[in-house]
């Protein structure tokens, strides 16, 4: 089996994909591949049997993620059990994983605004036996396409419930494990670093030495994500290589220990450092690979490097059956596997610069599908940027961070190096990166990546690299062209689709509706609502960052033709400024009586144009006619000045009503006595200030859509409005019950369906 352990590893991966995507296609491809290898006499019976056995074992052993689709109800409970994770704290929340003693269920425990001076605080330790009292319920689920699914995220760690504790008095714990000493040491080192060095330098030390990037500024973290540099913030093989090299230099080169004894030191030290560095999958993978190499050398077992990474893959999954769902695990292994398979090609030639180009190319090409799956876009220019950034971090930043740990006891030297690093890092890295981000950020927003195309992508990539390895340049170029065409097809796919969609996003108590015309002839938004604080009534970016932006990227949208703003209430306009920062918007259309100085002040000279309209106007947007039905005059009230729009989509007549009142409805009925619609966006979230019986009866809609927050403080939608809709035999769909409401259509008609079944 020497040199062939990667085949059972790939069989295990196919088993995982079969589970995740619920598709037997992966097994069929694996089977065809194994048969081909056997017929071509490139593989014997034993590797095939082991591979098939691995597929079956993984299929049984790796859990399938099941989500709780029932209504989330909080129940006050008292639970006994054990803390099974380190205690994670921030300025706002304390959290840890707790295993209940009777059911063995693992529960995520949250405590907001914890009091570190409370006597019970210090008793929270890994391995402590505890009695907890709090509200237990299921985690928040995703209710919109593209939205991060927190419930699924926890389920991939075997956690299906949350407990929120209200007071430290509701916690009673005692005891701990020996492992908690290491986590306490990690916490102490982080605090020491934060006190010893400047804020910016300590943030980078904690990230690159101790695996905690929470202190890196949010802007920098987002910058790294946009340019595919996030892997630099994860402790990986590079960091472990530096640690191993440093230990060997100190012990062997200075004749303090023999090579054999130094290896024993590494066997003891690496597991300890893996915990001190946060225990993330990337550092576990790198540490375990080094340990395996040492062990097989000591035992004189002959294994290739691909065998080592394959065995590491098996061991980590056996130790933690949920780890394969971890994004860090997936990225770490797929990049490492790609580099190992291409190591001969990468090492060809004497130019370090071209070797770095090859390394960056392979790393980025390997993770593109994962980037698209998780973020719905990738940036081709990140391949080039990595060529310069990776060496900078490899040869300067990361070694310097470890050096700063060791010189921390020398005040004069550490202060000088601290200031020197901050100046250099700001001048030659962060400032240029921000400049590049401002003027050269052209991502391919692709939307979702179909399963079958993921398989095709990796097959083409392997064939291309195999051709490169064999110096068949013309064939490699051909595969590269097809690969580029495949990625480009993801970008242009919406422009070839005859289907359009209308999506009422579930943003809680607010409105945000996205209209996509067939063949992507245009994208129109009707309102961009935001949450806000009742203390200062300032809009929050949570709706935009959690729901609106991910949905647009999920759909492959990077340009918006028109944003209609019905009126100036924050729950309808609050996310517009965030939207304008990251998406190209051609035009904003408001009522003639719209007043929102903050919006007008934020518009740049080369930004979108503003068009203010009034009732009676007709607007042609990419061949689709929007009729403005209201307002006629200034009502001196934002809700009553709401834009009312009528349009035909998918052979249905739609009416978007903002937050109009009953008197507006009466005016509309008077001005348009023959008005009838098929789909009514119910005004003001179903408030009893609108949607009276006469209005509903005359419009005679087939469908009513209500955008409303769960258990909102206003009691929306009104039971009176719901009764009227039911009595008029209108099919009603609500975001608080159905999640996002989606209408998929062609010119002939379409279908409504809820995102949340």
C-alpha positions in Angstrom: 0.0 0.0 0.0 3.0 2.3 0.1 2.2 5.3 -2.1 -1.4 4.4 -2.5 -3.0 5.5 0.8 -4.4 8.6 -0.9 -6.9 6.4 -2.8 -8.7 5.2 0.4 -8.5 8.8 1.6 -10.3 10.0 -1.6 -12.8 7.1 -1.1 -13.5 8.5 2.3 -13.9 12.0 0.9 -16.4 10.6 -1.7 -18.3 9.0 1.1 -18.5 12.4 2.9 -19.7 14.1 -0.3 -22.3 11.4 -0.8 -23.6 12.2 2.7 -23.5 16.0 2.4 -25.0 16.3 -1.1 -27.2 13.2 -0.7 -26.1 12.1 -4.2 -24.9 8.6 -5.2 -23.1 10.2 -8.1 -19.9 10.5 -6.0 -19.9 6.7 -5.3 -20.5 6.0 -9.0 -17.5 8.2 -10.0 -15.3 6.5 -7.4 -16.4 3.0 -8.6 -15.7 3.9 -12.2 -12.3 5.3 -11.3 -11.3 2.2 -9.2 -12.4 -0.1 -12.0 -10.4 1.9 -14.5 -7.3 1.7 -12.3 -7.7 -2.0 -11.9 -8.3 -2.8 -15.6 -5.3 -0.6 -16.6 -3.3 -2.6 -14.0 -2.3 0.5 -12.1 -4.0 -0.8 -8.9 -4.3 -4.2 -7.3 -7.2 -5.8 -5.5 -6.1 -5.0 -1.9 -6.1 -1.2 -2.4 -9.5 -1.4 -4.1 -10.9 -3.5 -1.3 -9.5 -1.1 1.4 -10.9 1.9 -0.5 -14.4 0.4 -0.8 -14.2 -0.6 2.9 -13.2 3.0 3.8 -16.1 4.4 1.8 -18.5 2.1 3.7 -16.9 2.9 7.1 -17.0 6.7 6.5 -20.6 6.5 5.3 -21.7 4.8 8.5 -19.3 6.6 10.9 -19.6 10.3 9.7 -22.9 11.6 11.0 -25.5 13.1 8.7 -26.4 16.7 9.7 -30.1 16.9 10.6 -31.7 20.2 11.5 -34.7 21.0 13.8 -37.4 22.5 11.6 -40.0 22.8 14.5 -40.9 26.1 16.0 -38.2 27.3 18.4 -39.6 27.6 21.9 -37.5 28.5 24.9 -37.9 26.4 28.0 -36.4 27.1 31.4 -34.5 24.0 32.6 -31.9 22.9 35.2 -29.3 20.7 33.7 -26.4 18.7 35.2 -23.3 17.7 33.3 -19.7 18.5 32.3 -18.1 21.4 30.5 -16.5 19.8 27.4 -14.8 22.8 25.7 -12.5 25.7 26.7 -14.3 28.8 28.0 -14.4 31.4 25.3 -15.0 35.0 26.4 -15.3 38.3 24.7 -16.4 41.8 25.8 -20.1 40.8 25.4 -20.5 37.1 25.8 -19.1 34.0 27.6 -19.7 30.6 25.9 -18.8 27.0 26.2 -20.0 23.5 25.3 -21.8 21.5 27.9 -22.6 17.8 27.9 -25.8 16.9 29.7 -25.2 13.8 32.0 -28.5 11.9 31.3 -29.0 12.4 27.5 -25.3 13.0 26.6 -26.6 15.8 24.4 -24.0 18.6 23.8 -25.4 22.1 24.4 -24.0 25.5 23.6 -24.1 27.6 26.7 -24.2 31.4 26.3 -24.0 34.1 29.0 -24.2 37.8 27.9 -22.3 40.5 29.8 -20.6 38.1 32.3 -19.2 39.4 35.6 -15.6 38.2 35.9 -15.5 39.3 39.6 -18.4 37.0 40.5 -17.3 34.0 42.7 -18.8 31.5 40.3 -16.8 32.9 37.3 -13.5 31.2 38.2 -15.2 27.8 38.6 -15.9 27.6 34.9 -13.2 25.3 33.7 -12.8 22.6 31.1 -14.0 19.3 32.6 -15.9 20.9 35.5 -19.0 19.2 36.7 -21.8 21.8 36.7 -25.4 22.5 37.5 -26.8 25.2 35.2 -30.2 26.9 35.1 -31.3 28.8 32.0 -33.5 29.0 28.9 -33.0 26.0 26.5 -34.0 26.1 22.9 -32.9 25.3 19.3 -30.3 27.6 17.7 -31.3 30.2 15.2 -31.8 28.8 11.7 -31.3 30.3 8.3 -34.5 31.7 6.8 -33.1 33.2 3.6 -31.1 31.8 0.6 -27.4 32.4 1.1 -27.8 33.3 4.8 -25.3 31.8 7.3 -27.1 28.9 9.0 -26.0 29.1 12.6 -28.1 26.0 13.5 -26.4 24.0 10.8 -23.0 25.3 11.9 -23.6 24.1 15.5 -25.0 20.8 14.2 -21.7 20.1 12.3 -20.2 20.0 15.8 -22.9 17.7 17.2 -24.7 20.6 19.0 -28.5 20.9 18.6 -29.5 23.1 21.5 -28.5 26.4 23.1 -28.9 27.5 26.7 -28.9 31.1 27.7 -28.0 31.8 31.3 -29.3 35.0 32.9 -27.2 35.3 36.0 -23.9 33.9 37.4 -25.9 32.8 40.4 -27.5 30.2 38.1 -24.1 28.5 37.7 -22.7 26.0 40.1 -19.4 24.2 39.1 -16.6 22.3 40.7 -13.5 20.4 39.4 -11.5 20.5 36.2 -9.3 18.4 33.9 -5.5 18.6 33.6 -6.0 19.9 30.0 -7.6 23.0 31.5 -4.2 24.0 32.8 -3.0 24.4 29.2 -6.0 26.5 28.3 -5.4 28.6 31.3 -1.8 29.0 30.3 -2.9 30.0 26.8 -5.2 32.6 28.3 -2.4 34.0 30.5 0.0 34.2 27.5 -2.6 36.1 25.5 -3.1 38.6 28.3 0.6 39.0 28.8 1.1 39.7 25.1 -1.7 42.2 25.1 -0.2 44.0 28.1 3.4 43.9 26.8 3.0 45.0 23.2 1.0 47.7 21.4 -2.5 46.9 20.5 -1.8 46.3 16.8 1.3 44.2 17.3 -0.3 42.1 20.1 -3.2 41.4 17.9 -0.9 39.9 15.2 1.1 37.9 17.8 -2.1 36.4 19.3 -3.3 35.5 15.8 -0.1 34.1 14.3 1.4 32.4 17.4 -1.6 31.6 19.6 -4.3 31.1 16.9 -6.7 33.9 18.2 -7.5 36.4 15.5 -10.4 38.0 17.4 -8.2 41.1 18.1 -7.4 41.7 14.4 -9.6 44.6 13.3 -12.8 43.8 11.5 -11.7 45.8 8.5 -8.5 43.8 8.1 -10.3 40.5 8.6 -12.8 41.5 5.8 -9.9 42.6 3.6 -8.2 39.2 4.0 -11.5 37.4 3.2 -12.0 39.5 0.0 -8.6 38.7 -1.3 -8.4 35.1 -0.3 -5.7 35.7 2.4 -7.6 34.3 5.3 -5.3 31.2 5.3 -2.5 33.4 6.6 -4.4 34.0 9.8 -4.7 30.3 10.5 -1.8 28.5 12.1 -0.7 25.9 9.6 2.2 23.9 8.4 4.3 27.0 7.9 4.0 27.9 11.6 4.7 24.3 12.7 7.7 24.2 10.4 9.0 27.4 12.1 8.5 25.9 15.6 10.2 22.6 14.6 13.1 24.5 13.0 13.5 26.8 16.0 13.5 23.9 18.4 16.1 22.0 16.3 18.3 25.1 16.1 18.2 25.6 19.9 18.7 22.0 20.8 20.6 20.2 18.1 22.7 23.0 16.5 23.8 24.3 19.9 24.6 20.7 20.9 22.2 20.7 23.8 20.5 17.5 22.6 21.1 14.8 20.1 18.8 14.6 17.1 17.0 11.5 18.6 16.4 13.3 21.9 15.3 16.4 20.1 12.7 14.3 18.3 11.4 13.1 21.7 11.1 16.7 22.8 9.0 17.4 19.7 6.8 14.4 20.3 6.0 15.9 23.7 6.0 19.6 22.7 3.9 19.6 19.5 0.6 18.4 21.1 1.1 21.0 23.8 1.7 23.8 21.3 -1.3 22.5 19.2 -3.5 23.3 22.2 -1.8 26.6 23.0 -2.4 27.6 19.4 -6.1 27.0 19.7 -6.5 23.4 18.6 -7.8 24.4 15.2 -7.8 21.7 12.5 -5.0 23.3 10.5 -2.6 23.2 13.4 -3.7 19.7 14.4 -3.1 18.5 10.9 0.3 20.0 10.7 1.4 18.8 14.1 0.1 15.3 13.6 1.9 15.1 10.2 5.2 16.0 11.8 4.7 13.5 14.6 3.8 10.8 12.1 7.0 11.5 10.1 9.1 11.2 13.3 7.4 8.0 14.3 7.7 6.3 10.9 11.4 7.3 10.7 12.0 5.8 14.2 10.1 2.6 13.3 11.7 2.6 9.8 8.4 2.4 8.1 8.4 3.4 4.4 5.6 5.8 3.6 5.4 8.6 1.1 4.4 12.1 1.9 1.0 11.5 0.3 0.6 8.5 2.6 1.4 10.6 5.6 -1.2 13.2 4.9 -3.8 10.5 4.0 -3.1 8.7 7.3 -3.4 12.0 9.2 -6.7 12.5 7.4 -8.0 9.2 8.7 -6.7 9.7 12.3 -8.3 13.1 12.8 -11.7 11.9 11.5 -11.5 8.8 13.8 -10.7 11.0 16.8 -13.5 13.5 15.9 -16.2 12.4 13.5 -17.5 16.0 13.1 -14.1 17.5 12.2 -14.6 16.9 8.5 -17.4 19.4 8.5 -15.0 22.1 9.7 -14.1 24.7 7.0 -10.5 24.9 8.4 -10.1 21.2 8.1 -11.3 21.1 4.5 -9.2 24.1 3.4 -6.1 22.8 5.2 -6.2 19.3 3.7 -7.2 20.3 0.2 -4.4 22.8 -0.1 -1.8 20.5 1.5 -2.9 17.6 -0.7 -2.7 19.8 -3.8 0.8 21.1 -2.9 2.1 17.6 -2.2 0.8 16.2 -5.5 2.4 19.1 -7.3 5.6 19.3 -5.3 7.9 18.2 -8.1 6.5 20.8 -10.5 6.7 23.5 -7.9 10.3 22.7 -7.1 11.4 22.7 -10.7 13.8 25.6 -11.6 16.1 27.6 -9.4 14.0 30.8 -9.2 12.3 31.2 -5.8 10.0 33.8 -7.3 8.6 31.4 -9.8 8.3 28.7 -7.2 6.2 31.0 -5.1 4.0 31.8 -8.2 3.4 28.0 -8.7 2.7 27.5 -4.9 0.2 30.4 -4.9 -1.4 29.1 -8.1 -1.9 25.6 -6.8 -3.2 26.8 -3.4 -5.7 29.1 -4.9 -6.9 26.7 -7.6 -7.5 24.0 -5.0 -9.7 26.2 -2.8 -11.8 28.0 -5.4 -14.7 25.6 -5.2 -14.7 26.0 -1.4 -14.5 29.8 -1.6 -17.6 29.8 -3.9 -19.5 27.3 -1.8 -19.0 29.4 1.4 -18.7 32.9 0.0 -20.3 32.7 -3.5 -17.4 34.6 -5.1 -13.7 34.5 -5.7 -11.1 37.0 -6.9 -8.8 35.8 -9.8 -6.3 38.6 -8.9 -5.8 37.0 -5.4 -3.6 34.4 -7.1 -1.1 37.2 -8.1 -1.5 39.0 -4.7 -0.7 35.7 -2.8 2.7 35.5 -4.7 3.8 38.6 -2.9 2.0 38.4 0.4 2.8 34.7 1.3 6.6 35.3 1.2 6.2 38.5 3.2 4.4 36.6 5.9 6.6 33.5 5.6 9.9 35.2 5.9 9.1 38.3 7.9 5.9 38.6 9.8 5.5 35.0 11.2 9.1 34.6 12.3 9.1 38.0 13.8 6.0 37.2 15.9 7.7 34.2 17.4 10.8 36.3 18.0 8.7 38.9 19.9 7.5 36.2 22.2 11.1 35.3 23.1 12.4 38.9 23.5 9.4 40.0 25.5 11.5 40.1 28.7 13.9 42.6 27.2 12.0 46.0 27.5 14.2 48.2 25.3 14.6 45.7 22.5 10.9 44.6 22.5 9.8 48.2 22.4 12.0 49.0 19.5 11.0 45.9 17.5 7.4 46.5 18.3 7.5 50.0 16.8 9.6 48.9 13.9 7.1 46.1 13.0 4.0 48.4 13.3 5.6 51.0 11.0 6.8 48.5 8.4 3.6 46.4 8.4 1.4 49.5 8.0 3.6 51.1 5.3 4.5 48.2 3.1 1.5 45.9 3.6 -1.8 47.2 5.0 -1.8 50.6 3.2 -0.9 49.1 -0.2 -3.4 46.3 0.3 -6.1 48.8 1.1 -5.1 50.8 -2.0 -5.3 47.7 -4.2 -8.6 46.7 -2.6 -10.0 50.2 -3.5 -8.9 50.2 -7.2 -8.3 46.6 -8.2 -11.0 44.6 -6.5 -12.9 42.9 -9.3 -14.4 39.6 -7.8 -16.3 37.1 -9.8 -19.6 36.9 -8.0 -20.7 33.4 -9.1 -23.5 32.5 -6.8 -23.9 28.8 -5.8 -21.6 26.1 -7.2 -23.7 23.0 -8.5 -22.4 19.7 -7.2 -21.8 18.1 -10.5 -19.6 21.1 -11.6 -17.5 20.7 -8.4 -16.6 17.2 -9.5 -15.9 18.4 -13.1 -13.7 21.2 -11.8 -11.4 18.9 -9.8 -11.2 16.3 -12.6 -10.1 19.1 -15.0 -7.7 20.5 -12.5 -6.1 17.1 -11.9 -5.9 16.4 -15.7 -4.3 19.9 -16.3 -1.7 19.4 -13.6 -0.9 15.9 -14.8 -0.3 17.3 -18.3 1.9 20.0 -16.8 3.9 17.4 -14.9 4.4 15.4 -18.2 5.5 18.6 -20.1 2.4 18.3 -22.4 1.9 22.1 -22.5 -0.7 22.2 -25.3 -2.9 19.6 -23.5 -2.5 21.4 -20.2 -3.4 24.7 -21.8 -6.6 23.1 -23.3 -7.7 21.8 -19.9 -6.9 25.3 -18.4 -9.1 26.9 -21.0 -12.0 24.5 -20.3 -11.5 25.1 -16.5 -11.7 28.9 -17.0 -14.8 28.4 -19.2 -16.4 26.4 -16.4 -15.8 29.1 -13.9 -16.9 31.8 -16.3 -20.1 29.7 -16.9 -21.0 30.3 -13.3 -20.8 34.0 -13.8 -22.9 34.1 -17.0 -25.4 31.4 -15.9 -28.1 33.9 -14.8 -27.9 35.7 -18.1 -28.8 32.4 -19.9 -31.7 31.5 -17.6 -35.3 32.2 -18.8 -36.4 32.3 -15.1 -36.9 35.4 -13.1 -37.5 35.6 -9.3 -39.2 37.9 -6.8 -37.8 37.3 -3.3 -39.3 38.9 -0.2 -36.4 38.5 2.2 -37.0 37.7 5.8 -35.3 40.6 7.5 -37.6 40.7 10.5 -39.6 43.8 11.1 -38.9 45.5 7.8 -39.0 45.2 4.0 -36.4 44.1 1.4 -37.7 42.7 -1.9 -35.4 41.6 -4.7 -36.7 41.3 -8.3 -34.6 39.6 -10.9 -35.8 39.7 -14.4 -35.4 36.7 -16.7 -32.1 36.4 -18.5 -30.8 38.8 -15.8 -31.9 41.7 -17.9 -32.2 43.7 -14.7 -32.2 43.6 -10.9 -34.5 45.8 -8.9 -34.8 46.2 -5.1 -37.9 47.5 -3.4 -36.7 48.8 0.0 -33.6 47.8 2.0 -34.7 47.7 5.6 -32.4 47.6 8.6 -32.6 46.9 12.3 -32.1 49.8 14.7 -31.6 50.5 18.4 -34.5 52.0 20.3 -32.0 54.0 22.3 -30.6 56.1 19.4 -32.7 54.9 16.4 -29.5 54.5 14.4 -29.6 51.8 11.7 -27.5 48.6 12.2 -25.7 46.8 9.4 -26.9 43.4 10.7 -29.6 42.9 8.1 -27.4 44.0 5.3 -24.3 41.9 6.3 -26.3 38.8 7.5 -29.1 38.7 4.9 -29.1 41.2 2.0 -25.5 41.0 0.9 -25.2 37.2 1.2 -28.4 36.7 -0.8 -27.2 39.0 -3.6 -23.9 37.1 -3.8 -25.7 33.8 -3.6 -27.7 34.8 -6.6 -24.6 36.0 -8.4 -25.7 39.7 -8.4 -23.0 42.3 -8.5 -24.9 45.2 -10.1 -28.4 46.6 -9.2 -30.2 48.6 -11.8 -32.8 50.3 -9.5 -33.5 50.6 -5.8 -37.0 51.8 -5.0 -37.2 53.3 -1.5 -40.9 53.5 -0.5 -40.3 55.9 2.4 -37.7 57.1 4.9 -38.4 54.8 7.9 -35.3 52.8 8.9 -37.0 49.5 8.5 -37.4 50.3 4.8 -34.3 52.5 3.9 -31.7 51.7 6.7 -29.5 49.3 4.7 -29.1 51.5 1.6 -25.9 53.2 2.6 -24.2 49.8 3.3 -25.5 48.5 -0.1 -24.0 51.5 -1.9 -20.6 50.9 -0.4 -20.2 47.4 -1.9 -22.6 47.1 -4.9 -22.9 49.2 -8.1 -26.3 50.8 -8.1 -27.4 52.6 -11.2 -30.4 54.6 -9.9 -32.4 55.2 -6.7 -36.1 56.1 -7.1 -38.1 57.7 -4.3 -41.3 59.6 -3.8 -41.2 63.3 -4.6 -41.9 63.8 -0.9 -39.1 61.6 0.4 -36.9 63.3 3.0 -33.8 61.5 4.1 -30.8 63.9 4.3 -28.4 61.1 5.4 -28.9 59.2 2.1 -28.4 62.3 -0.1 -25.3 63.3 1.8 -23.7 59.9 1.5 -24.0 59.8 -2.3 -20.8 60.3 -4.2 -20.6 62.5 -7.4 -20.1 59.4 -9.6 -22.6 57.3 -7.6 -26.2 56.4 -8.5 -28.6 59.0 -9.8 -31.7 60.0 -7.8 -35.1 60.1 -9.4 -38.1 61.4 -7.4 -41.5 60.5 -8.8 -45.2 61.0 -8.0 -48.4 59.2 -8.7 -49.4 58.8 -12.3 -45.9 58.3 -13.7 -44.9 55.2 -15.6 -41.3 53.9 -15.4 -39.7 51.6 -17.9 -37.0 49.5 -16.3 -35.3 47.0 -18.6 -38.5 46.5 -20.5 -40.7 46.2 -17.4 -43.3 48.8 -16.7 -43.7 50.1 -13.2 -46.7 52.3 -12.5 -46.6 54.7 -9.6 -50.0 54.8 -8.0 -49.3 57.0 -4.9 -48.5 59.5 -3.4 -50.3 62.4 -5.2 -49.7 65.1 -2.6 -47.4 65.5 0.5 -49.2 63.9 3.5 -46.6 65.2 5.9 -46.2 61.7 7.1 -43.6 59.2 6.0 -45.9 56.2 6.0 -48.6 57.9 4.1 -46.0 59.2 1.6 -45.0 55.7 0.7 -44.5 54.8 -2.9 -47.1 52.4 -4.2 -46.0 50.5 -7.3 -47.8 48.2 -9.7 -46.0 45.8 -12.1 -46.7 42.6 -14.0 -44.3 39.8 -13.4 -44.7 36.2 -14.4 -48.2 36.8 -15.8 -49.3 38.1 -12.4 -50.1 41.7 -11.4 -48.2 42.8 -8.3 -48.9 45.8 -5.9 -46.1 47.0 -3.6 -47.6 49.2 -0.9 -44.9 50.3 1.5 -46.5 51.4 4.8 -49.6 53.2 3.4 -52.6 53.9 5.6 -56.4 53.3 5.1 -56.9 56.8 3.7 -54.2 56.1 1.1 -56.0 52.9 0.1 -59.2 54.9 -0.3 -57.5 57.4 -2.6 -56.1 54.6 -4.7 -59.5 53.0 -5.0 -61.0 56.3 -6.0 -58.2 57.1 -8.6 -58.1 53.6 -10.0 -61.7 52.1 -9.7 -60.9 49.2 -11.9 -57.6 48.2 -10.2 -57.2 44.5 -9.5 -54.1 42.6 -8.6 -53.0 39.0 -8.2 -50.3 39.6 -5.5 -50.5 42.1 -2.7 -47.6 43.1 -0.6 -49.6 43.8 2.5 -49.0 47.3 3.8 -47.2 48.2 7.1 -46.4 44.6 8.0 -50.0 43.7 8.4 -50.9 46.6 10.8 -54.6 47.3 11.3 -53.9 50.9 10.1 -54.3 49.5 6.5 -55.6 46.6 4.5 -59.3 47.2 5.3 -62.0 45.0 3.9 -63.1 47.3 1.1 -59.5 47.6 -0.2 -58.9 43.8 -0.2 -62.3 43.1 -1.6 -61.9 45.4 -4.6 -58.3 44.4 -5.4 -59.3 40.7 -5.1 -55.7 39.4 -4.8 -55.0 35.7 -5.0 -51.8 36.0 -2.8 -50.9 38.3 0.1 -47.3 38.6 1.3 -46.5 40.0 4.7 -43.0 41.0 5.8 -43.0 40.9 9.6 -40.7 40.1 12.5 -41.2 37.1 14.8 -42.8 38.0 18.1 -42.5 41.7 17.2 -43.4 44.3 19.8 -46.1 45.8 17.7 -48.3 42.7 17.5 -48.0 42.6 13.7 -49.7 41.2 11.7 -53.1 42.3 13.1 -55.5 39.4 13.7 -58.2 41.6 12.1 -56.1 41.9 8.9 -55.5 38.1 8.8 -59.2 37.4 9.3 -60.1 39.7 6.4 -57.6 38.0 4.1 -58.9 34.6 5.1 -62.5 35.6 4.6 -61.6 36.9 1.2 -60.0 33.5 0.4 -56.5 35.1 -0.1 -53.5 32.7 0.2 -51.3 34.5 2.8 -47.6 33.9 3.2 -45.6 35.5 6.1 -41.9 35.9 6.5 -42.1 35.2 10.3 -43.6 31.8 9.5 -42.3 30.9 6.0 -38.9 32.7 6.0 -38.1 34.3 2.6 -40.9 34.1 0.1 -39.8 33.3 -3.4 -41.7 33.5 -6.7 -39.9 31.8 -9.6 -41.4 32.7 -13.0 -41.2 32.8 -16.7 -43.2 35.0 -19.1 -46.0 32.4 -18.9 -46.3 32.1 -15.1 -44.6 30.9 -12.0 -44.7 29.3 -8.6 -44.5 30.6 -5.0 -42.6 28.7 -2.5 -41.3 29.4 1.1 -37.6 29.1 1.9 -38.6 27.6 5.3 -40.9 24.7 4.6 
